[in-house]
């Protein structure tokens, strides 16, 4: 088959938020741009989100809350977020300050205290970004998956893709990978994240299957720390049915306030480690084999959680979607109901009693595992148990880049293990000419803990575009 060919300054792989940002910014800078999108539409997982773009106000706050991430990249995002908000508004994108209303009808002030937060409308942003790219004389090709990178003497010189016309070869002076992580790839999830892939919801688009990571590794890219970590939430578990338009409604945001048990009736993590529930979701995937039970009482049922909604409403939505929500008027009845749900009810009730006793005695932080925050007893009937399983939104590990979003070459760069990158004379990292990455294809901004996903896409999309255009037009 004869290949279709094209030539451009910058080829961008992926039309989620990072790819669209890079495409618009590169177009503004006067570059010829081709954007390739594997899916049937642009927008990626951002299109399915609430549109909250946030990170921390300062690098010190980012380091305190996400100590495992790369401080250089965290600084780039923290420093670049306010200018990026201004840039969005210059495009005609509405950026609202909290409090804002979510698609569920609930109101949120910010994802976490101390956040620099703005809200966009995903559909509006996607439409405006596409218009800006196309009105600038550039193109977005949907249903066009990339299969490989082209190289010339060690430099990336383009991409190969496929669409309905057959093989497409694109010569490019620079390539930006923005394919959205590898959460949709079962093999990579088993390799890096968890073996319990049958007990995961994909809380994202279905097209982010690690294409950027795979082709980058093929040409020698370094991967980062935190490959086993991900951002996500626990959602109502089967037999509940969860569809993309219900990701927000069926997310159990209140997990850090509950007692989370595995099928043996035992606690498996500090539920309160993260207020946004993402560490609890990760530990459910690995420590509880993908299934946990949120146990709480009438007092919590009637409470609110970080303005993300009334807890009882979230529980009832889950029941309406088919979740086997347990409600019992006594601990004896609760024990029996848990056994019917294939949970060791006797151990569960004993665990709950020990937990309550520790909270009353002020020693919950000395439990094993500890409970460091949100220490409240679970002793007011009726008692509830909601079965949950993790929903993975994006992977936190990925391609290693420098502060200019240039992909780092693994085999040609020195080690940074044991702090060698922190010496008075840091060892210089060697980059792969012509190759950039943005969004959650970039690893180790987040690492177990979380400082935003859309902010990463917004800021690093602009950084990658600026440097890719500079290299392409040099």
Buried (B, 14 or more C-beta within 10 A) or exposed (E): EEEBEBEBBBBBBBBBBBBBBBBBBBBBBEBBBBBBBBBEBBBBBBBBBBBBBBBBBBBEBBBEBBEBBBEBBBBBBBEBBEEBBEBBEEBEBBBEEBEBEBEBEBEBBBBBEBBBBBBBBBEEBBBBBBEBBBEBEBBBBBBBBBEBBBBEEEBBBBBBBBBEEEBBBBBBBBBBBBBBBBBBBEEBBEEBBBEBBEBBBBBBBEBBBBBBBBBBBEBBBBBBBBBBBBBBBBBBBBEBEBEBEBBBBBBBBBBBBBBBBBBEBBBBBBBBBBBBBBBBBBBBBBBBBBBBBBBBBBEBBEBEBBBBBBBBBBBBBBBEBBBBBBBBEEBEBBBEBBBEBEBBBEBBBBBBEEBBEBBEEEEBBEBEBBBEBBBBBBBEBBBBBBBBBBBBBBBBBBBBBBEBBBBBBBEEBEEBEEEEBEEEEEEEBBBBBBBBBBBBBBBBBBBBBBBBBBBBBBBBBBBBBBBBBEBBBE
